[in-house]
Structures are given as structure tokens and as C-alpha cells.
Amino acid sequence: MTFYLYIILGYLLVLTVINFLRAKKVKSQEDFMVAGRKLKWSVMVFTLICTWIGSGTFISGAEFASKAGFSALWLAAGAWVGIIIIYFLAAKIQTFGQYTIGDILEVRYGPLARLFGAIALVISFTAIVSYQFVAGGFILNVATDGAISDQMGIYLAATFVILFTALGGMVAVAYTDLPNGIIIVLACLLSVPFVYAAAGGLSGAQASLPSGYFAVVNEQFGANPTLKALGYFLSTMFLLLGVQSMYQKFYSARSPRDAKKAVVFWTIGTIFVETVVVVIAVFSYSMFKDQINLSIPREGGKVVLLAARNLVPPPIGVLLLGAACAVVISTGMNYLLSPSSNLIRDIYQRFINRSADDRKLVALQKLFIVIIGVVAFFFALRLKSVLEMSYFAYTIYGVAITPALIAALAWKRATKAGGLASIISGTVVSIVMKVLAEVLPPEKVPEGDPWGIPLIFPALAVSLLSLIVVSLLTKPPKEEDLATFFPKKINRRG
């Protein structure tokens, strides 16, 4: 027990020292929110990987793989498509160079779009932070053979994440992500051969698991398996296309070229890590299925951690547990920084106090980080399934923010009324569907979906229709209003 625990605590201590040192370099709001806009592409690659590869991969993805086998890759594949699309927008995002997506939404759609966008983002990201804390509890519980309970682990994880984020903001986040990203990639690479061999290879896993675990879509996966798989694909794709944590990283890049180059290597790293985690989870579950009670949703999320303790040599096991710990800390920090940035930038500065100085803004943002962190902590104590919470968080963000955001960058015909209608309708439908999932009789909510319809479909349909129909029925934006996003090309032959 002490071997694994001391190594993890030692690693957290090193990260704490790094954060204290980096925190001394924070002198302004720009340093705190976007690292002074000085990040090189090589640093950006690992911070982008760490931002996306969180407990949604190591815990939620593992829970999904324990239940549905290789069908879990549908969840990851949405992100891969999203990253490829983002490549074509990265330079424009960096050039726009603000602090939050609220800056983009207000320029295209007005101040109310900024306000309602901030509300949707805070709801989504608080949910995401909550299951990072749960994942931290899992890791410490497994690392200590149960000596630290899940609940005590949640307390410890929440303390570290809130402390790290409040200390140094984006400067601390980005440079903490550098060693974290290296550990994640290395741990996954080294673990696969040992897990594969321990399970008896592909033939051993196939003999132990139902055939559905190796199907493109597991027929046991929900009332409408193909629809459910597509729902996960769309929820992750639309989250990634608009997720503010990524946009803040692009704002932090020192140049548009650095931003685009980072996306290329981010794509490669993300596909590798997410695929490997699903492989580890499936083969590990074939070994531990008798020890994991899938009727308790959270239990499936521990399968990769059990592999780290039992199926690989201790040095690699420590590295894999360290990687899981790293993604929890890193993702928690990223998704805690973002909503606090919105509260400061999109609400406090925009509507309450426009003239606040940098010192006051940084201090107030640190206070908001603590408040959001505490709220997320109480959510974590009540959370039943990391997978279900991640799906809701991804969906509400993906349907409320992303359609309007991508239209702002790529569709000239989008109007203020259309963008605002999309944001509000997407948020409302997501919340209504989530409430229905909680209050309807269980037989009406198979796999958490009211009447078997995955949340993403009605919410996304309403959001997109609101954006398109309302935009086409209202007056087109003026050319001068579009100049920031669609600068006119100079005719050099003239």
C-alpha cells in the first residue's frame, strides 16, 4: 500500500512546488487567464492532450468499455473528428485572441449571448470538475487497497485541484500539463503489452467475454444501441468543437502557426491514448469481471486502475496510476479555471465592474475558483455514474454553445437573434430532458434516456433549428459587424 501511495503523494508534492514557483510569475489578468500568450507549440501539445484526456477517458471511458467493450470507442471517436475540424479554425481562434468564448459570442450575437453562454458553460464545467474529484477518490482507493475510502479520496483530490488552480491559473495549468502529458503517453504505451499478455491475448479475452464486447456496436448497449453509440459520438464531438478550455489554450499560443502545429500532434496523441485506454479496459475487465459489479455504475470505472495494481510490473503500475492521477489533476484544473474565467470576464467585468484593476480581478477569480470547486465537490459526493454525468455535461455544453460558436466563426448569415435562440433553447431542452430522466418511472428511462431517446438528439435538433430558422427569418448582419471574423481579402492585382 505505502509504495504506491508514497509515489503518488511525492508526485503531487512535486507538482505543488512547480505551481508555487509558476504562481510567482503571475502579474496580470492576462498571465492568469492565458499565460501571457507565450506558449510554444511543444508545450501546447501536452496541455491540449491533458485538457481532453481526463477522467472522462480513464474512468468514464473505462466504465463504458467494461459495459460495452470496444463500442466505447464511439465515445472517443467524436473527439477525434472534432479535433480535425478544429485544425481549420485554430489559427482564426488564436488571431481573435481574447479570453473566453463569451468574447466571441458577444461580438457576433450581443451581450445576452455572452451572459447565457456563461451560464451554460458554468453548469457543464462544474459537472465535469465534480467527476474529476470522484476519479481522484477511485485512484487513491485502489492505490491503497481500500485504506483510503472513495469519499476520503474525493476530499483529497478536491483539495489538490482547487489549490493548484487558485495558485497560478493558466501559467500553472499549462506547465503542470507538460510532465503530466509525458507520463500519460508513456504509461499507456508501456502498459498495453502486459495487460494483453495477462488476459491471454485476444483469444483469452474472447473466451472470457460475450461476443458483443468485440462488436462495432454492442447490442446490450441501451434500448437503441446504434442510436446510443451515435449519441455519445455527437456529444463528444460537439463538446470538443466548442470547449472553452481548448480555446483558452489557443488564445495562449504565441502565434497562429504554433496553434495549428499543436493541433496536429494533439490529434495523434489523443487518438493513441484514448484507443489504448479502451484496449486496457476491455482486456482488464476480462480478468476482473467477477470482482466488478456493473449494477453499480461507478464500479466499472475502476478497471484500468485495477490493471495498474495487478496486471503490470510495479514500476509501470505506478506510472499508470500516476498517469490517471495526472489527468484528474490536470483536467480538474483546466475545467475549474474556465468557468471562473467566465464569471470574471463575461459577468463581473462585463456587467458589474468594467474598471476593476488586475490585482482585484485575479483575487476575485481565485475566490470564484474556490466557490465552484466546493460546489463541484458536493456534486461529487452525490454522483452515481461518471459516465452518465460526463454525458450530460458534454451534451449541455455541446448543444448550448457549440452550434452558435462555430456559426460565429464560419457562417456569415448567422444573426444575433439566431445565436441567442440557439444558446437558450439548447440549454433549456438539455435541462428538461435531464430532469425527465430523474423523475420518470425507471421503465420509461432505459439507460438513462427518457423513452429510449438519447439526450443529445432532441437538444441538438432544437438548438440547430433555432439557429438556422431564426437567422434566416431575421435581418442579415452588416458587413462591418462581420469584419473581425471574415476580413476582406486584398486584391493585389488591382
C-alpha positions in Angstrom: 0.0 0.0 0.0 2.6 2.6 1.1 4.7 2.1 -2.1 2.0 3.2 -4.5 0.6 5.9 -2.1 4.0 7.5 -1.4 5.0 7.6 -5.0 1.7 9.4 -5.9 1.9 11.8 -3.0 5.5 12.5 -3.9 4.4 13.3 -7.5 1.7 15.6 -6.2 4.3 17.4 -3.9 6.5 18.0 -7.0 3.5 19.5 -8.8 2.8 21.7 -5.8 6.3 23.1 -5.9 6.0 23.7 -9.6 2.8 25.6 -9.1 4.2 27.7 -6.3 7.1 28.7 -8.5 5.0 29.4 -11.5 2.5 31.4 -9.4 5.1 34.0 -8.7 5.2 34.8 -12.4 1.5 35.8 -12.5 1.4 39.6 -12.6 -1.7 40.3 -14.5 -5.1 39.0 -15.6 -3.6 38.0 -19.0 -0.9 35.9 -17.2 -3.6 34.2 -15.1 -6.1 33.5 -17.9 -3.9 32.9 -21.0 -0.3 32.5 -19.7 0.7 35.9 -21.2 0.0 34.5 -24.7 3.5 33.0 -24.8 3.0 29.2 -25.1 5.1 27.4 -27.6 3.5 24.6 -29.7 5.5 21.9 -27.9 4.0 23.0 -24.5 0.6 23.4 -26.1 0.6 19.8 -27.4 0.8 18.3 -23.9 -1.6 20.8 -22.3 -4.2 20.1 -25.0 -3.8 16.3 -24.5 -4.1 16.7 -20.7 -7.1 19.0 -21.1 -9.0 16.5 -23.1 -7.6 13.2 -21.7 -9.2 13.4 -18.2 -11.2 11.1 -16.1 -13.7 11.1 -19.0 -11.1 8.8 -20.6 -9.5 6.9 -17.7 -12.7 6.5 -15.6 -15.8 7.2 -17.8 -14.2 5.5 -20.8 -13.2 2.5 -18.7 -16.8 2.3 -17.2 -18.1 2.4 -20.8 -15.7 -0.2 -22.0 -16.5 -2.5 -19.1 -20.1 -2.4 -20.1 -19.9 -2.2 -23.9 -16.5 -3.4 -24.9 -14.9 -1.8 -28.0 -18.1 0.1 -28.7 -16.7 2.5 -26.1 -14.5 3.9 -29.0 -17.6 5.7 -30.3 -17.3 8.0 -27.3 -13.7 8.8 -28.2 -14.1 8.9 -31.9 -16.4 12.0 -31.7 -13.4 13.9 -30.2 -11.1 12.8 -33.0 -13.4 14.2 -35.7 -13.8 17.3 -33.6 -10.1 17.9 -33.4 -9.7 17.5 -37.1 -12.3 20.2 -37.7 -10.7 22.4 -35.1 -7.5 22.3 -37.1 -9.0 24.5 -39.7 -10.2 27.0 -37.1 -7.2 27.1 -34.8 -5.4 30.0 -36.5 -8.6 32.1 -36.6 -9.2 31.4 -32.9 -5.7 32.4 -31.9 -5.8 35.6 -34.0 -9.1 36.6 -32.4 -7.1 36.4 -29.2 -9.5 37.2 -26.3 -10.0 35.3 -23.0 -13.3 33.4 -23.2 -15.7 32.1 -25.8 -18.0 34.8 -24.3 -15.9 37.4 -26.1 -16.7 35.7 -29.5 -20.4 35.2 -28.6 -20.8 38.9 -27.7 -19.1 40.2 -30.8 -21.4 38.2 -33.1 -24.6 37.9 -31.0 -24.6 40.6 -28.3 -24.3 40.8 -24.5 -27.2 38.5 -23.7 -25.4 35.7 -25.7 -22.4 36.2 -23.5 -24.5 36.0 -20.4 -26.5 32.9 -21.3 -23.4 31.2 -22.8 -21.6 31.8 -19.5 -24.4 30.2 -17.5 -24.5 27.1 -19.7 -20.7 26.8 -19.5 -20.6 27.1 -15.7 -23.2 24.3 -15.3 -21.4 22.0 -17.7 -17.9 22.6 -16.4 -18.9 22.3 -12.7 -20.3 18.9 -13.6 -17.1 17.9 -15.3 -15.0 19.0 -12.3 -17.2 17.0 -10.0 -16.3 13.7 -11.6 -12.6 14.6 -11.7 -12.9 14.6 -7.9 -14.7 11.2 -8.0 -12.0 9.8 -10.2 -9.3 11.0 -7.7 -11.1 9.1 -5.0 -11.1 6.0 -7.1 -7.3 6.3 -7.7 -6.4 6.8 -4.1 -8.8 3.9 -3.0 -7.2 1.5 -5.5 -3.7 2.7 -4.8 -4.1 2.0 -1.1 -6.0 -1.3 -1.3 -9.0 0.4 0.3 -7.1 2.1 3.2 -8.3 5.4 1.8 -12.0 5.3 1.1 -13.6 6.7 -2.1 -15.1 9.6 -0.1 -11.8 10.5 1.6 -10.1 10.3 -1.8 -12.7 12.8 -3.1 -11.8 15.2 -0.3 -8.0 14.9 -1.1 -8.5 15.2 -4.9 -10.7 18.3 -4.5 -8.2 19.9 -2.2 -5.3 19.5 -4.6 -7.2 20.6 -7.7 -8.7 23.7 -6.1 -5.3 24.6 -4.5 -3.3 24.2 -7.7 -5.8 26.2 -9.9 -6.2 29.0 -7.5 -2.4 29.4 -7.1 -1.4 30.1 -10.7 -4.2 30.0 -13.2 -3.2 29.2 -16.8 0.5 29.5 -16.1 0.3 26.8 -13.5 -2.1 24.7 -15.7 0.0 24.7 -18.9 3.3 23.9 -17.2 1.8 21.3 -14.9 0.4 19.7 -18.0 3.8 19.2 -19.6 5.1 16.5 -17.3 1.5 15.1 -16.9 1.2 14.7 -20.7 4.5 12.9 -21.0 3.6 10.5 -18.2 0.2 9.8 -19.7 1.6 8.8 -23.1 4.5 6.8 -21.7 2.3 4.9 -19.2 -0.3 3.9 -21.8 2.5 2.8 -24.2 4.2 0.6 -21.7 1.1 -0.9 -20.1 -0.7 -2.4 -23.1 1.7 -5.4 -23.7 1.5 -6.6 -20.1 -2.3 -6.3 -19.9 -2.7 -8.0 -23.2 -0.5 -10.9 -22.1 -2.1 -11.2 -18.7 -5.5 -11.6 -20.3 -4.3 -14.4 -22.5 -4.2 -12.3 -25.6 -7.2 -11.7 -27.9 -8.3 -15.4 -27.8 -8.3 -15.4 -24.0 -10.4 -12.2 -23.8 -12.8 -13.5 -26.4 -13.2 -16.7 -24.4 -14.0 -14.8 -21.3 -16.3 -12.1 -22.6 -19.6 -12.1 -24.6 -19.1 -11.6 -28.4 -20.8 -8.2 -28.1 -17.6 -6.8 -26.4 -15.8 -7.1 -29.8 -18.6 -5.8 -32.0 -18.7 -2.4 -33.6 -21.9 -1.7 -31.6 -22.7 -3.8 -28.6 -26.3 -4.9 -28.8 -26.5 -4.9 -25.0 -25.8 -1.2 -25.0 -29.1 0.5 -24.3 -32.6 0.3 -25.7 -31.4 1.6 -29.1 -27.7 0.5 -29.3 -26.8 2.3 -32.6 -28.6 5.4 -31.6 -26.9 5.4 -28.2 -23.5 5.0 -29.8 -24.1 7.8 -32.2 -25.3 9.9 -29.3 -22.0 9.5 -27.5 -20.2 10.3 -30.7 -22.1 13.5 -31.3 -21.9 14.6 -27.6 -18.1 14.4 -27.5 -17.7 15.9 -31.0 -19.8 19.0 -30.2 -18.2 19.4 -26.8 -14.7 19.4 -28.3 -15.7 21.8 -31.1 -16.7 24.5 -28.7 -15.0 23.7 -25.4 -13.6 26.8 -23.9 -10.6 25.1 -22.2 -9.2 24.4 -25.7 -10.0 27.9 -27.0 -8.1 29.4 -24.0 -5.1 27.3 -25.0 -5.3 28.7 -28.5 -5.5 32.2 -27.1 -2.4 31.4 -25.0 -0.3 30.4 -28.1 2.4 32.8 -29.1 1.3 32.6 -32.8 -1.3 31.2 -35.2 1.4 28.8 -36.6 2.1 27.4 -33.1 -1.7 26.9 -32.6 -2.1 24.9 -35.8 1.1 22.8 -35.3 0.0 21.9 -31.8 -3.4 20.6 -33.1 -1.6 18.1 -35.5 0.3 16.4 -32.6 -2.7 16.8 -30.3 -4.7 14.7 -32.8 -2.1 11.9 -32.9 -1.7 11.9 -29.1 -5.4 11.8 -28.4 -6.2 9.0 -30.8 -3.3 6.9 -29.4 -4.2 7.4 -25.7 -7.9 7.0 -26.0 -7.6 3.9 -28.0 -5.1 2.4 -25.7 -7.2 3.1 -22.6 -10.2 1.3 -24.1 -7.9 -1.7 -25.0 -6.6 -1.8 -21.5 -10.1 -1.6 -20.0 -11.6 -4.4 -22.2 -8.7 -6.8 -21.5 -8.6 -5.9 -17.9 -12.3 -6.4 -17.5 -12.0 -9.9 -18.9 -9.8 -10.6 -15.9 -11.7 -8.8 -13.2 -15.3 -9.1 -14.3 -16.2 -11.3 -11.3 -14.9 -8.6 -9.0 -16.7 -5.7 -10.6 -20.5 -5.2 -10.1 -21.7 -3.4 -13.1 -25.1 -2.8 -11.5 -23.2 -0.2 -9.5 -22.3 2.1 -12.5 -19.2 3.7 -10.9 -17.5 0.3 -10.3 -16.7 -0.2 -14.0 -14.6 3.0 -13.9 -12.0 1.2 -11.7 -11.0 -1.4 -14.2 -7.9 0.5 -15.6 -6.8 1.2 -12.0 -7.1 -2.5 -11.1 -4.9 -3.3 -14.1 -2.3 -0.9 -12.8 -2.2 -2.7 -9.4 -2.4 -6.3 -10.6 -1.5 -6.8 -14.3 1.7 -4.8 -14.9 5.1 -4.7 -13.1 5.1 -2.3 -10.2 7.2 0.4 -11.9 4.7 0.5 -14.8 1.8 0.2 -12.4 3.0 3.3 -10.6 3.4 5.1 -13.9 -0.2 4.2 -14.9 -1.7 5.2 -11.6 0.4 8.4 -11.8 -1.0 9.0 -15.3 -4.5 8.5 -14.0 -3.7 10.9 -11.2 -2.2 13.4 -13.6 -5.2 13.5 -15.8 -7.5 14.1 -12.9 -5.4 16.9 -11.5 -4.9 18.4 -15.0 -8.4 18.2 -16.3 -9.8 19.3 -13.0 -7.6 22.4 -13.1 -8.5 23.2 -16.7 -12.2 22.9 -16.2 -12.1 24.8 -12.9 -10.2 27.7 -14.5 -12.6 28.1 -17.4 -15.9 28.8 -15.6 -14.1 31.1 -13.1 -12.8 33.0 -16.2 -16.4 33.3 -17.4 -17.7 34.6 -14.1 -15.0 37.2 -14.1 -14.8 38.1 -17.8 -18.4 37.5 -19.0 -20.4 38.6 -16.0 -18.3 40.6 -13.4 -16.2 42.7 -15.8 -18.9 43.0 -18.5 -21.9 43.8 -16.4 -20.8 44.8 -12.9 -17.3 46.5 -12.7 -15.6 47.3 -16.0 -12.8 49.3 -14.4 -11.5 46.7 -11.9 -7.7 46.5 -11.8 -5.7 43.4 -12.5 -4.9 42.7 -8.8 -8.6 42.8 -7.9 -9.6 40.6 -10.9 -7.0 37.9 -10.1 -8.0 37.8 -6.4 -11.7 37.6 -7.3 -11.1 34.9 -9.8 -9.3 32.9 -7.2 -12.3 33.2 -4.9 -14.6 32.0 -7.7 -12.3 29.0 -8.3 -12.8 28.0 -4.7 -16.6 28.5 -4.8 -17.0 26.5 -8.0 -14.7 23.8 -6.6 -16.7 23.5 -3.4 -20.0 23.2 -5.4 -18.4 20.5 -7.6 -17.2 18.7 -4.5 -20.8 18.4 -3.2 -21.9 17.2 -6.6 -19.2 14.6 -6.5 -20.4 13.2 -3.2 -23.8 12.5 -4.7 -22.6 11.3 -8.1 -23.7 7.7 -9.1 -22.0 7.3 -12.5 -19.1 9.1 -14.0 -20.3 8.1 -17.5 -23.8 9.5 -17.0 -22.5 12.8 -15.6 -20.0 13.2 -18.3 -22.6 12.5 -21.0 -24.9 15.2 -19.5 -22.0 17.7 -19.2 -20.8 17.1 -22.7 -24.4 17.4 -24.1 -25.5 20.6 -22.4 -22.3 22.4 -23.5 -22.2 20.9 -27.0 -25.8 21.9 -27.8 -25.9 25.2 -26.0 -22.6 26.7 -27.0 -21.0 24.9 -30.0 -23.6 25.5 -32.8 -23.7 29.2 -32.1 -19.9 29.4 -31.6 -19.0 27.5 -34.8 -21.6 29.6 -36.8 -20.0 32.8 -35.4 -16.6 31.7 -36.9 -17.8 30.1 -40.1 -21.4 31.2 -41.2 -21.8 34.8 -42.2 -25.6 34.6 -42.2 -25.9 33.8 -38.5 -27.7 36.6 -36.7 -27.8 37.9 -33.2 -31.3 36.6 -32.7 -30.4 33.2 -34.2 -27.3 32.7 -32.0 -29.2 33.7 -28.8 -32.1 31.4 -29.6 -29.7 28.5 -30.1 -27.9 29.0 -26.8 -31.1 29.4 -24.7 -33.1 26.6 -26.4 -30.2 24.1 -26.2 -29.7 24.8 -22.5 -33.4 24.5 -21.7 -34.0 21.3 -23.6 -30.9 19.7 -22.1 -32.0 20.5 -18.5 -35.6 19.4 -19.2 -34.5 16.1 -20.6 -32.2 15.5 -17.6 -35.0 16.3 -15.2 -37.3 13.9 -17.0 -34.6 11.2 -16.7 -34.7 11.7 -13.0 -38.5 11.9 -12.4 -39.9 9.4 -14.9 -40.5 5.8 -13.9 -37.4 3.6 -14.5 -39.1 1.6 -17.2 -39.6 4.9 -19.2 -35.9 5.7 -18.9 -33.8 2.8 -20.3 -30.1 3.5 -19.9 -30.9 7.0 -18.5 -32.7 8.1 -21.7 -36.3 9.3 -21.5 -38.3 6.9 -23.7 -35.1 5.5 -25.0 -34.1 8.7 -26.9 -30.5 9.8 -26.1 -30.5 13.4 -24.7 -28.2 14.7 -27.5 -30.8 14.2 -30.3 -33.7 16.4 -29.2 -31.4 19.0 -27.6 -29.2 19.3 -30.7 -32.1 19.3 -33.1 -33.8 22.2 -31.3 -30.5 24.2 -30.9 -29.6 23.8 -34.6 -33.1 24.6 -35.9 -33.3 27.6 -33.7 -30.0 28.9 -35.0 -30.8 28.3 -38.7 -34.5 29.2 -38.8 -34.3 32.3 -36.6 -31.2 33.5 -38.5 -32.9 33.1 -41.9 -36.0 34.9 -40.6 -34.1 37.9 -39.3 -32.1 40.7 -40.9 -28.6 39.6 -42.0 -25.7 41.1 -40.1 -23.9 44.1 -41.5 -20.5 43.7 -43.2 -18.8 45.8 -40.6 -20.2 43.5 -37.9 -18.5 40.6 -39.6 -15.1 42.2 -40.2 -13.5 40.7 -37.1 -14.3 37.1 -38.3 -14.3 37.5 -42.0 -11.7 40.1 -43.1 -11.9 41.1 -46.7 -9.1 39.8 -48.9 -7.0 42.4 -50.6 -6.9 42.3 -54.4 -3.2 42.5 -55.1 -3.7 42.6 -58.9 -5.5 45.8 -58.8 
